[in-house]
Amino acid sequence: MTRQETQALIERLHPIWSTGDIRSADKVYAESFVAHMPKGWGPAPSRDGHDGI
């Protein structure tokens, strides 16, 4: 991934996480997305895939 592609991806992610509007998440995240949560967040339901987002 080039620097420009990485920047474009981050610019697409920013509105999702800063506003909570996840309607475009399926255009940014793959259906097979796997969340890697930091230690200490405790057990939680799966945050994987589009349903997890």
N, C-alpha and C positions, 0 to 999 in steps of 0.2 A: 504494500500500500504506500503510495507516495505521500509526501508531506501535505500536498494539496488535497488529496483524497481523505486523509486523516482529519484535516481541518474541516472539510465539508461535512464529514460524519459527525464531528463534535458539534458543529453548528446546527445539525438536524436533531441531535440529542438534547441540546440545551433547552429549547422550549418545552420538550416533554417533561423534563425533570424540574424546571423552574416554575412551570405553571400547573403541573399535575394533569395536563390534558394529554391522555395517552392514546387518542384516536389515531395518531400517525405512527404509533410504536411498531405496528406490523410492517411498515415500510422501512424501518430502520433496523429492527431486530429480526434475525432469522427465526423461523418456527422452532428450530432446534436449539435456541438460545439457552445457555446454562448460567445461572447466577452463582457467583462465588462470593459468599458473604463473609465478612471479617469474623474472626473468632470473638466470642463474647456476646454475639447477638442472640445466642441461645437457640433452642430448637424452634423451627418455624415451618409453616406449610411450604411446599415446594414453590420456589420463585422461578422455576424454569419454564421456558416456552412463552408463547404470547399470553397464556392465561396467568402465568406467574408475574408478568410485568404489571 
